[in-house]
């Protein structure tokens, strides 16, 4: 059965002591100790890490073992079937100082004591001085912090935080023994960055992404609510203001009683725009099941981001049986291809045509699109690709 090891304080009354053992080339580690939903803006990265942790055990080959290092809050999100091939080690809650020590020193020591040959950091940040053993693998999701740090979205967004994340990204490119990323578009960007910075990048593998919102029966078109959703953001690359403007204009011109419904944070300019138009404004943080139910029962989701590593929201919307209207950026062209709903960013006429197209889809059309998305982007496939990368990096050692 799955072995769950209790509180780990690295020498302060652990539930079980571990003696250092020789690394086993079939023993892999997954590091989730640094994940904290209360302190991290990127819930998508946390969802990716948890989804991967739940899927990896089912893809292990005979003789392989997975050790998952998780803090108590993240451990509660794991749903892993009992197996002799998995150990879940509970690590301390990630207070700032404790997390720094764990990320850069203690996490690697734990893995070394457990005989792990390879330790995966799905958040993308690796120890400051990674060892030769265990081998270090990281998932790099996107290069967005680099764009902020170099001023692509205005000097006011060049912050200490964006510079830190950029330095961490470059450090991971230099020091990891292997990399994973979530799209071929991101792979191309990281290879370009490595060439520009004269970095000898390690092997990089594309695993894609799985659906993180809970599944459920799709709602037939005739039973859906007259809502069009947008998940707002104050970050300029998300282009929420333009998305809201387009949604309001389309609702005003539509023969159907569509109501824009805006979730999440918005900047002051966009909040003022909403005050003079009939919209649903939901500022509170919705739970994941609530968001899934709302998305499933809505007519469409609008996604206007100009830069993503994968672009998960429109994929998840299609997977829940609700069409997405999305800006056809490079990564969305890769991920959703010729799916209906794509439009030229910044062009309202193109947006309106995309809205017309998705609102004309039948329930059968949406079921077909849902099946295609679920077939291509699922955690079983992600886990299989990830383990294939583990095996190659471990064998290269």
N, C-alpha and C positions, 0 to 999 in steps of 0.2 A: 504494500500500500504506500501512498505518498507519505514520505517522512517529513514531518514538520518539526523543526528544531526551534526551541524557545528563545527567550531573550539573549541577545549576544552583546556583551559589553567588553569583549576583547580582554579578558583577564579579570573581570569583576563578576564573579559568581555566574558564569554561563550555565544554562541548563545542561549542556553536554560539552565536554572538552574534545577538541580535535587535535590530533597529532599531525604534524606535517608529513605528507606522503609524496612520493614521486608523481609528477604530472601524468595523467592518463589521457592519451590522445582521443579517447571516446567520452571524456567527461567535460562538459561545457558549463559555463556560468552565465547567468543573466542578472545584471545589476540594476535593481529598481529602488535602491535605498535613497536615491537623490530626488525622487518624485514627490511633489507636494502640491496638491490642488489649491491650497490656500495661498501659496506664495508664487505660483507659476502661472503666467498668462497663457501659455501654450497648452491648453487642455488637449489639443489634438495630439501632441507628442505623448502626453500621458496615456491617452486612449490607445495610441499605437503600441506603447510599451506593454500595457495591460493586455490588450488583445493578442499580442505576440506571445506573452507569457502563458496565456490560456491555451494557445494553439500549439506551441512547440512540443509539449509532451506527446501528443497524438502522432507527431511526425518522426519521432525518434526511431532509429533502427535498433534491432537487437544488439545488446551490449553497450549501447550509449546511455549516458546518464546526464541529467540536467539539474543543476543547483541554482535555485532562484533566491536572490538576496533581496528581501523586501522589508520596508519599514511597516509598522503595524497598520497604518491607514491603507496603504496599497495592498497589503496582504489580504485585507478583508474584501478586496475586489477580485481576488483570484478565484476562479472556478475550475479546479483541476481534478480530474478523475483519479481515484486511488491507483497508485502504480509504484512498483519498486524502482522505477527509472527516474523518479523525481524527488528532490529534497527541497523543501522551502525553509530557508533560514530567516528568522525574524531579526531584523537589525533595529537599532534605536531610532526613535522618531527624529527626523532631520531638522534639528535646530541649526541656525546658521553655522556656529563654530563646529558642532558635531558633524554637520554635513561636509564641511571642508575637509576635516580630518578623514572622514569615511571615503569621500570621493578620491582623495589624492594619496592616502596611505593605507588606511585600515581595510578598505574594500579589496585591494589587491592582496593584502596579507591573508584575509579570510579565504579568498579563492586559492591562494598558494597552500594554505593549511589543508584545504579540502581536496588537494590533488587535481584541481581544475587546470586544464591545459589552455583554455581560451575563455576570456571574460568579455562579455558584450555589454557596451554602454549604449542603450537605445536612445538616450537623450542627446547623445552626440559629443559630450564633453568627456575627455579622457584624463587620467592622472597627469600631473605636471611632469613627472619623470617615470613614464611607464617602463616596466621591466621587460626583459626578454621572455620571461615565463612568469605567469601565464601570458599567452599572446593576447593582445588587446584589439578588439573589434568595436567599431562605433557606427551608429546610423547617423548620417548627415541628411537632414530633411530638406533644407533650402539654404540659399545664400542671401536671404533678405537682410540680416544684420549688416552685412558688408555694404549693401546699398545705402542703408541709413548712415553708416559710419563715414562713408565717402561723400555724403551730402546730396544724394540723388533726389531726396524728398524734402530738401531745404536745410539750411544750416541750423535751424532751430531744433532739428531732430538728430543732430550729431551730438550724441550724449556719451558720457562715460560708460553707460551700460552697452550702447551699441558698439563702442570701441572694444570693450571687454569681450563681447560675444564674437566679434570679428577676429580678435586675437586667439580666442579659444578655437574657432573654426580652423584657422590656419595651423594652430598647434596640432589639432586632430589630423589634418591632412598630412602633416609631417611625421607624426609619431605613432599613429595607429599602425598595426600590422595588417589590417584589412578594413575595408569600409563597406557599408551598405547604404543604399539610398532608395527613394521611393518612386522615382521615375527616370526614364532615359533623358528627359530634359534636364533634370537636376544633375545627372551624371555628366552631361556635356558641360554644364556650368562649372562643376567642380574641376573637371579636367582643364577647362580654360583658365580657371583661377590658379591651378597648380602650375601651368605653363607660365603665366604672367609673373608669378612669384618665384619661379625657378625651384619648385618643390618636386621632389621625386615621390610622387604619390603612390601609396600601396595599392594592391588590387582592390577594385571596387565592383560591387555586385548590385543589380537592381532587383529588389524584392517586391516592389509595388506596395499597396496598402490594402487593408481589409475594412469592412464595414464595422463601425464602432457603435452605432445606435442600435438599440434592441429591435429585433425583427418583429413583425406582426402582420396580420392579414391586411392587404391593401384595401383602401376605401374606394368603392366604385365612384366614377366621376359624378353621377347624379346625386350621390350622398355627401360629397365634399362640401366644406364650408366655403363661402365666397371670399376667401382670404388669399392674399399673395404675400409671402414671407420674405423678409430680409434680416439676416443676422448682422447687426450693426457693429462698427468698430471705429475707434478714434484714430487708428493708424492710417496714414495717407495712402499707403499702397492698396488698401482695401476699397477705396473710392466709394465709401458709403453715401456721401452726399449726392453724387451723381446717380447712384442706384435709387435713392429715395426720390429725387426729382423726377426721374423717368417713371417710377411706379405711380407717383401722384398724377403725372400728366396722363398716363395711360388709363388710370382709373376714372379720371374726369371725362375722357373721351369714349370710354367703353359703354356699350349697350348693356353689359352685364353689371350687376351690383357688386363689383369687386372692391375690397377694402384693403389697402396696404397695411400690413402688420409688421411692426419693427421691433426686433428684440435687441438686447444688449446695449452697450454704451455708444453714444454719439457725441460729436463735438457740439459746441454751443451754436454754431451757425446752422447745423442741421436740425437741432432741437427747435430753434426759432422757426425754421421752415415748417416743421410739423404742426406748430401751434395754429397755423391759419388754414389747415386742411383736415378733412375727416380721415383720420388714421387710427389704428389701434397701436398704442405705445406700451410695450411691456418692458419695464426697466429692471425688474427683479431677475435674479439668476434662476433660470428654470432647471429642474432636475433633468437628467438624461432621458428617463422615461417620459416626462412631460413634453420635452422637445420632440421626441419621436412621435408621440401622439398628435401633436400640433402639426408637424410636418406631414404626417400621413393623411390628415384630414383637410389639408389646404389644397388650393388649386395649382399653386406653383411656388417655387423658391427662386429668388433673384440673387445671383452671385456675380459681383462686378470686380473682383480683385484683379490687379494687373500683374501680380507676381506671387507664385505659389510653388511649393515643392511638388505637390500632388493635386491639390484642389479637391479636398474630400467632401465638403458640403453638397455640391451638386450631384456627386456620385451617390452619396447616401440618400439624397432626395429621390433620385430615380429608383434606388433599391427599396425604398419604402412605398413606391407606387405613385409618387408625385413628381411631375416633370420639373426640370430646372431650366431657368433662362440664365445663360452664363456668357460672359465675355469670352470670345474665342482667342485667348492668349495661346502662347506656344504650348504650355503644359496641358491646357484644357483640350487643345487639338489632339495631343497625344492620348490623353486619358479618356475623353468622350468621343473623339473622332467626329463622325458625321451625325451624331445624335441630334434630334431636333432641339431647338432652344438656344443655339449659338447665335451671337450677334457681334457686330463690330463695336468695340468699346468706344464710348463717346458719341455714338451716332444714334439719336433717338429713333429715327425711322427704322433702322435695323433692329433696335430693341423692340419696337412696337410690332414689327413683322414676326419676330421670334415669339412674342407673347401670343399673337394671333395663332401661330402654328401650334404651340403647346396646349392652348386652351381648346383647340379643335381635336386633340387626341382623344380617342375612345378608351374605355376601360381595357379592352383587349390590346390596344396599342401600348398602353402603360404596362400591362402584364408582360408583354414581349420585351419591352425595354428593361423592365425590372429583372427579368430572367437573364438577359444578356450581361447586365452589370454584375449581378451576383455570381454568374459563371466566371467572369474575368477577375473580379476583385473580391476574394474571400480569404479568410485567415488560413485555411488549409494550404492554399497555394503560397501565401506569404511565408508560412512556417517551413514549407518544403524548400523554398529558395534560400531562406535564412540558414537552415541547417546545411544545405549544400555549400554555402559560403563558409560556415564554420569548418566543415571537413577539409575544404581546400586550404584555408589559412593554417589549420592545425597540421596538415600534411606537409605544408611548405616549411614548417619549423624544423 
